[in-house]
Amino acid sequence: MIELEGVPELIDPVMVAAFEGWNDAGDAASTAVAHLEREWKGEVFAALDAEDYYDFQVNRPTVFMEGGVRKITWPTTRLSVVRVGGDKPRDLVLVRGIEPSMRWRSFCNELLGFAHELGVELVVILGALLGDTPHTRPVPVSGVTSDAELARRMDLEETKYEGPTGIVGVLQEACTHAGVPAVSLWAAVPHYVSQPPNPKATLALLNRLEDLLDLRIPQGELPEDARAWQVGVDQLAAEDSEVSEYVQTLEEARDTAELPEASGEAIAREFERYLRRRDVGPGAGHATADGESGPFRRDTPSGRTRPPKPPKPGPPGAPGASEGEDTDGSED
């Protein structure tokens, strides 16, 4: 039974979830939710029982010292809540964890139980996949849903994917069958430089989430980190003529494929985002549910190397997905 005695009544709550593992290329999605927790001082109010969903030989617990006492942190999935301030305040229920090793249907049902008890109106699941995209161009982010009506209303793609799936796809379908509107946002990470972190992809996911929910997300140091990441990859790619030529090929393909109207839409979205940031007063969007620390247990969130030779394109399904990376990728 789910008991949420310490959680205040929420305003227009939206659940935003991300899971480390197969659906999290470059750790872009899980880092995005961690960023929201950090910037908005999220307070953890619930954690799923790790014993029910994780193989500890795959996701091992960690030992640490606290006040001279040895303690263990178990891999799990935690839920926190934040209130986004402004003219129209609303609450976000943040879900961050690791893709479960087993009992996926029970895992999704438990998360849906929390969503029901909290009155969640929309579930947004963040993911990142490996794709044939150059690091020098804007990160492609696609928004997909299984709900045809929701796709029309929110200008999203209706997913037609068939093939292997991860917890993101399973949770989205569970939401659909439960009658909970659900959307997945996918960032494409260059497969030739897939090592985490990838702040550029994280920033792209957060910008797309801003547009989807019509709110302002504080970016912190992410823009600077994204620029530094791109400069670093530029330098590494320049050291290898084969990689450099491959990046140029991807750039030409990307520039040829992009239609003028698509570029115009991107400019319009960026201008709307600029206006939204300009109109929001200082300090908005940084308070917790009560404007200060609530009765929750605080959750503390957890080098690039030379890019490998470009791998061959992977299996069909996820646009641009590459094989040989069984820890990163996606399906939608």
Secondary structure, 3 states (H helix, E strand, C coil): CCCCCCCCCCCCCEEEEEEECCCEHHHHHHHHHHHHHHHCCCEEEEECCHHHHCCCCCCCCEEEEECCEEEEECCCCEEEEEEECCCCCEEEEEEEEECCCCCHHHHHHHHHHHHHHHCCCEEEEEEEEEECCCCCCCCCEEEEECCHHHHHHCCCEECCCCCCCCHHHHHHHHHHHCCCCEEEEEEEEEHHHCCCCCHHHHHHHHHHHHHHHCCCCCCCCHHHHHHHHHHHHHHHHHCCHHHHHHHHHHHHHHHHHCCHHHHHHHHHHHHHHHHHHHHCCCCCCCCCCCCCCCCCEECCCCCCCCCCCCCCECCCCCCCCECCCCCCCCCC
